[in-house]
């Protein structure tokens, strides 16, 4: 108890100094114990705050708290803790030189999926009124997953396919079998606090996304083009960072694991009245399972915000990231099944510098109206390549912004909310490509050089109307106009590939949410999304994936969805949906040599379901399942075939038990069905099953964690692909199978402290 008292005294001194209190003798104090009403056990990390003074404390592992040096007076005391109903004590008197002692019971809060408020819809709303499937990963779930990156944190969501090729900080993610033919994440809009990370071409770099300071992750499935425009044809991922609190706080976390995996992160955050700040830093290093499989990333970020009350709220964020990678290359069949660690490439890899900055402003202009504006800038400078024979340099600069107005009013005594907005984005890029000696690695002559411009303008409107007390209808449409320009600085005369062009599209959406009962919602939507072709696909090409085609058309996707979500008491939450997606004019590199083409239409029909259960205070878990059937509808060669790398069945489940002395134990299971490695359905990856486990012990403000992944030491691939080549002399087609192996059994030890 002596160390407890020392900690409480330090916190009290900091809070007292911050509020300008200097005389303990003439002031009073508030002490007490906070317990769980269901079992009378102390609640750790409960927040206690005096509203009028902006000072407070945090309960220790026994639920005890103390706030000292309080000027005499009458105050309001607020108590909050995630998972419990908040409490407020009004007219609490503090007398000079006296201690006010309290015993407070907090009641567990029933977890109701329908009542969670989300912001990935641009207009904050409860899930209850959303016409799309929505998944929310809270802080508790992220601690159990302990993902190093965004992709690993999505493991519990059905219908997510992740390609962890390099065991680093940035991988490839696809939803519902869309985007799997590319080398980067495309077709999914990724936001951090509502600000897009996607380049205008659709590419996403996940490096630098700080999951240690993430409060939750919101995922919406289905096209979101009616609000966000291109790049979100299969959904949106919105990472919400935690909001700093009054006072001075901080944290430090360290992870060390197999194959020389290291991760360090730290932050300092706090607030003084209306001003809040967050300063953070992260370091990730992974030696990888294969030789030459290195990932080394460093990032630094800052967030500043100030509430000017009537003048509105201003927020500024900035992040710098440096990521260095060495790619071992894919293994052939013999190497993969023999669990070889030999690298098949000598020089592939890259060195990437990125800078991101955002300034946004929000103001309430009436009781039920507000305006929002944002300006953002991103820069990516990359050197390296995916082939030993080439070395490239490319710089991307993106600047964009948005202005949005929202207002709520009544029509026929029913609530109606209208949002109107405009977005602009401009991206300039430069690319240089050099030949490289495959034996020595020496960079040689310039073989390609050019500059690109990409401009996007979008206008959208959305109306959400409560047609009945239990029926909400959402109508939205967005118009986008995209301009391209490519300047070939290398070739001349007839070989010069300089060109320009433009595309435009309208993206409508109709959604509904019907509540036949208090804890049940039937939802559905019909929506359309589109992706414009990339400049590289139209004018530049790629030596490792395809030749250019200036006649490419945009990709379109029409989504039909019907689902059900709700809760059974406070113990079970569920969500399930049936969808059909018609993908029109899909772009894929086909042929020998490969050339970017609109390969026709594909159809994706599936079921996604998720259940979270919490039958007791100590026991919880989840089960997610997805079924996906993909089919080429119009293709001269593949009609009737499935798309490669689209497993029919995927399962993820876990169970956790929290002991009363601070230990939490969990086990999870992942099943990946077999899938075709090529569109001709000639080569198959057999799929895999994995078991993982984790122990976390929390005491005071510290924790220790031990995680064991792939307990049974299964040999599996995170990415498997087959390519063909035709020999005109023998008139035979040969296949090459390529695998990126997942990690064998590996162990990670974690420690951390948060104040």
Secondary structure, DSSP 8 states (H G I E B T S, - for coil): -HHHHHHHHHHHHHHHHHHT---SSS-EEEEEEEEETTT--B-TT-EEEETTTTEEEE--TTSEEEEEEE-SEEEEEEEE-TTB--EEEEEEEE-TT-EEEEEEEE-B----GGG-EE-TTSS-EEGGG-SS-EEEEEHHHHHHH--SSHHHHTTTSTTEEEE-SSSSS--EEEETTBSTTSSSB-S-EEEETTEE---TTS-B--TT--STTEEEEEEEES--HHHH-TT-SSEEEEEEE----SEEEEEEEEEEETTTEEEEEEEEEEEETTEEEEEEEEEEEE--SSTT-EEEEEEEEEEEEEE-GGG-EEEEEEEEEEEEEE----B-HHHHHTT----S-SS-EEEEEEEEEEEEEEEEEETTEEEEEEEEEEEEEEEEESSTTEEEEEEEEEEEEEEEEEEEEEETTEEEEEEEEEEEEEEEEEEEEEEE-TTT--EEEEEEEEEEEEEEEEEEEEEEEEEETTEEEEEEEEEEEEEEEEEESS--GGG---EEEEEEEEEEEEEEEEEEETTEEEEEEEEEEEE---HIIIII-BTTTBB--TT---EEEEEEEEEEEEEETTTEEEEEEEEEEEEES-EEEETTTTEEEE---EEEEEEEEEEEE-SSSSEEEEEEEEEEEEEESS-TTTTT---TT--SEEEEEEEEEE-TTSEEEEEEEEEE--EESSTTS--EE--EEEEEEEEEEEETTEEEEEEEESTT----EEEEEEEEEEETTTTEEEEEEEEEE---SEEEEEEEEE-
